[in-house]
Amino acid sequence: MCYGSWSGGIFTLEIDPATGKCIHPKSGQTSDGRMVDSYFGTKISGGYGKSGEGPFIEYNKDTGYYYLWVTYGGLTSTGGYNMRVFRSTSPIGPFTDPAGRQAVLPANPDLDSRGLKVMGNYKFSSLNKAYMACGHNSVLCDDNGKWYLVYHTRFDDGAEFHEVRVHSMYFNEKGWPVVAPFEYAKAIFQNEAMKKAV
């Protein structure tokens, strides 16, 4: 289980599959110097009151990595909300970005230089409105091995309402995720084709 937020960072705790209860570790430090707290668990990201929330970890058997997704920024259409990803060979980290920087933050870091930015505010000329505050995501690998990014987004329409979106996701030759820029619409196309066929 991974959880946490701005105040102290993101932590992970092992869950007993038989009881569903947390397995609390002994307080101390990991071999790379990260905090281990008997109550909170092992620190895997964030800290120092910097933004960071909505953690999600997923394993990719093809790359051999666990991917940690977090969202930085403020949750408004102009707050700079954006998705970042780090990876590790262990579910308890350390999680690092492509430049080797850890997800656990040093004192007063610049968040623009941390993590691989996967998606933030954007607009294409073919879209009626811009996607704003994309974040708080999870990912899914279906039974056919296809990957998807699921998240919520706001728009540049003057409101703060948000909608859920799904995008196809791929992994490049270096094992980092790459998200398709347009919403996944296969089901929509199939439904339209079926209507025309009837």
C-alpha positions as CSV (number, residue, x, y, z in Angstrom):
1,M,0.0,0.0,0.0
2,C,1.3,3.5,-0.9
3,Y,-0.2,6.7,0.5
4,G,0.7,10.2,1.7
5,S,0.6,13.8,0.6
6,W,2.3,17.2,0.7
7,S,3.1,17.4,4.4
8,G,5.5,14.5,5.0
9,G,5.7,12.8,1.7
10,I,4.7,9.4,0.3
11,F,5.1,6.2,2.2
12,T,4.6,2.5,1.6
13,L,3.5,-0.3,4.0
14,E,3.3,-4.0,3.4
15,I,-0.2,-5.5,3.8
16,D,-0.7,-9.0,5.2
17,P,-2.7,-10.8,2.5
18,A,-4.4,-13.1,5.1
19,T,-5.6,-10.4,7.5
20,G,-5.6,-7.2,5.4
21,K,-3.7,-5.5,8.2
22,C,-0.5,-3.4,7.9
23,I,2.8,-5.0,8.6
24,H,4.6,-2.3,10.5
25,P,8.4,-2.3,10.0
26,K,11.0,-1.4,12.6
27,S,11.9,2.3,12.7
28,G,15.3,3.2,11.1
29,Q,16.7,3.9,7.7
30,T,17.0,2.2,4.4
31,S,20.5,1.4,3.1
32,D,20.2,4.5,0.9
33,G,19.3,6.7,3.9
34,R,15.5,7.0,3.5
35,M,13.3,7.2,6.6
36,V,11.6,4.0,7.9
37,D,9.0,4.7,10.5
38,S,7.3,1.9,12.4
39,Y,3.9,3.6,12.0
40,F,4.1,5.3,8.6
41,G,6.3,2.8,6.8
42,T,9.1,3.4,4.3
43,K,9.4,6.8,2.7
44,I,9.4,6.6,-1.1
45,S,8.7,10.1,-2.3
46,G,8.3,13.8,-1.5
47,G,8.8,15.7,1.7
48,Y,9.5,19.2,3.0
49,G,5.9,20.4,2.4
50,K,6.4,20.3,-1.3
51,S,3.5,19.2,-3.5
52,G,3.0,15.6,-4.3
53,E,0.0,13.4,-3.9
54,G,-2.1,10.6,-5.5
55,P,0.6,7.9,-5.4
56,F,0.2,4.7,-7.4
57,I,2.7,1.9,-8.0
58,E,2.4,-0.7,-10.8
59,Y,4.9,-3.4,-11.9
60,N,5.7,-4.0,-15.5
61,K,7.0,-7.6,-16.0
62,D,8.4,-6.7,-19.4
63,T,10.7,-4.0,-18.1
64,G,11.3,-5.5,-14.6
65,Y,10.5,-2.2,-12.9
66,Y,8.0,-0.9,-10.4
67,Y,6.7,2.5,-11.5
68,L,5.7,5.2,-8.9
69,W,3.3,7.8,-10.2
70,V,2.7,11.0,-8.2
71,T,1.1,14.3,-9.1
72,Y,2.8,17.7,-8.4
73,G,1.2,21.2,-8.3
74,G,-2.0,22.7,-7.2
75,L,-5.4,21.1,-8.1
76,T,-6.9,24.0,-10.0
77,S,-7.0,24.6,-13.8
78,T,-4.2,27.2,-13.3
79,G,-2.4,25.4,-10.5
80,G,0.1,23.5,-12.6
81,Y,-1.1,20.0,-11.6
82,N,0.9,17.5,-13.6
83,M,1.8,13.8,-13.5
84,R,5.4,12.5,-12.8
85,V,6.8,9.0,-12.7
86,F,9.8,7.4,-11.1
87,R,10.9,3.7,-11.1
88,S,12.6,1.1,-9.0
89,T,13.4,-2.6,-9.1
90,S,11.9,-2.9,-5.6
91,P,8.4,-1.8,-4.5
92,I,9.9,0.0,-1.5
93,G,12.4,1.9,-3.7
94,P,14.5,3.8,-4.0
95,F,12.5,5.3,-6.9
96,T,14.5,7.4,-9.4
97,D,13.8,9.4,-12.5
98,P,15.7,9.1,-15.8
99,A,18.5,11.4,-14.5
100,G,18.9,9.3,-11.4
101,R,17.3,11.8,-9.0
102,Q,15.4,10.2,-6.1
103,A,11.7,10.7,-5.6
104,V,12.4,11.4,-2.0
105,L,13.1,15.1,-2.0
106,P,16.1,16.9,-0.6
107,A,15.6,20.2,1.3
108,N,13.6,22.8,-0.6
109,P,14.0,21.3,-4.1
110,D,12.8,22.6,-7.4
111,L,10.0,20.2,-8.4
112,D,10.4,21.1,-12.1
113,S,13.6,19.1,-12.1
114,R,12.2,16.0,-10.4
115,G,10.6,13.0,-12.0
116,L,9.7,12.3,-15.6
117,K,6.8,14.6,-16.5
118,V,4.3,12.5,-18.3
119,M,1.4,15.0,-18.7
120,G,0.4,18.5,-17.8
121,N,-1.6,21.3,-19.3
122,Y,-1.9,21.0,-23.1
123,K,-4.0,21.8,-26.1
124,F,-3.9,20.7,-29.8
125,S,-5.4,22.7,-32.6
126,S,-7.9,19.8,-33.2
127,L,-9.3,20.1,-29.6
128,N,-12.1,22.5,-28.7
129,K,-10.6,23.3,-25.3
130,A,-7.3,22.7,-23.5
131,Y,-6.7,20.0,-21.0
132,M,-5.7,21.5,-17.6
133,A,-4.6,20.0,-14.3
134,C,-4.1,16.5,-15.5
135,G,-3.3,14.2,-12.6
136,H,-4.1,11.9,-9.8
137,N,-3.7,8.9,-12.1
138,S,-3.5,5.2,-12.0
139,V,-2.4,2.8,-14.8
140,L,-3.8,-0.5,-16.0
141,C,-2.4,-3.4,-18.1
142,D,-5.2,-5.4,-19.6
143,D,-5.3,-9.2,-20.4
144,N,-3.8,-8.5,-23.8
145,G,-0.8,-6.7,-22.4
146,K,-2.1,-3.2,-23.5
147,W,-1.3,-0.4,-21.0
148,Y,-3.6,2.6,-20.2
149,L,-3.3,5.7,-18.1
150,V,-6.4,6.7,-16.2
151,Y,-6.6,10.2,-14.7
152,H,-8.8,13.3,-14.1
153,T,-8.5,16.6,-15.9
154,R,-10.0,20.1,-15.9
155,F,-10.3,22.4,-18.9
156,D,-9.8,26.1,-19.8
157,D,-13.5,26.8,-19.9
158,G,-13.6,29.0,-16.8
159,A,-15.0,26.2,-14.6
160,E,-13.2,23.9,-12.2
161,F,-15.3,20.7,-13.0
162,H,-13.2,17.7,-13.9
163,E,-13.7,14.6,-16.0
164,V,-12.0,11.2,-16.1
165,R,-9.9,10.4,-19.2
166,V,-8.2,7.2,-20.4
167,H,-5.1,7.3,-22.8
168,S,-3.1,4.4,-24.3
169,M,0.3,4.1,-22.8
170,Y,3.5,2.5,-24.2
171,F,7.0,1.9,-22.9
172,N,10.0,3.1,-24.9
173,E,13.2,1.1,-25.5
174,K,14.7,2.5,-22.2
175,G,11.7,1.3,-20.2
176,W,10.0,4.6,-19.6
177,P,6.3,5.2,-20.2
178,V,5.1,7.3,-23.1
179,V,1.4,8.3,-23.1
180,A,-0.6,8.9,-26.3
181,P,-1.8,12.5,-26.4
182,F,-5.4,11.8,-27.4
183,E,-8.0,10.1,-25.4
184,Y,-8.4,6.4,-26.0
185,A,-11.5,6.0,-28.2
186,K,-11.5,2.4,-29.5
187,A,-14.8,1.6,-27.8
188,I,-16.4,4.8,-29.3
189,F,-15.2,3.9,-32.8
190,Q,-16.5,0.3,-32.4
191,N,-19.9,1.5,-31.2
192,E,-20.2,4.0,-34.2
193,A,-19.2,1.2,-36.6
194,M,-21.8,-1.1,-35.1
195,K,-24.5,1.5,-35.4
196,K,-23.7,2.0,-39.1
197,A,-23.7,-1.7,-39.7
198,V,-27.2,-2.1,-38.3
